[in-house]
């Protein structure tokens, strides 16, 4: 087998091994874990925004979305022991934050978070 064939086999094998179905397995149980909650952010604000999930007093950064960009993030329902979450967007380095308010999405649902060019027009929906 030539070097090109070996490299091709490794690349194809790696790509197949990296495939995901969107549903993981609970550690040690062999049972499918709850599907993630998707967070879709549309940032029409003039600055990049760091995106955080806040639940039960805990804050977890889930990503960053540049100005005029969209971001898609998977949120593990396990970080929400009470079932409620607040998605917060804040410019890196400080500045005015905007948030969704307290939401109660369930596994498999999507939170659409629109960040307006005027922050007061920002809003969120669950689908």
Protein Blocks (a to p, Z undefined) as FASTA:
>chain_A
ZZklmmmmmmmmmmmmmpcehiacdehklpacddddddddddfbfbdcdddddeehiacd
fbdcdehiacdddddfklmmnopacdddddehiajdddebjadddehiacdddddfblkl
gccddZZ
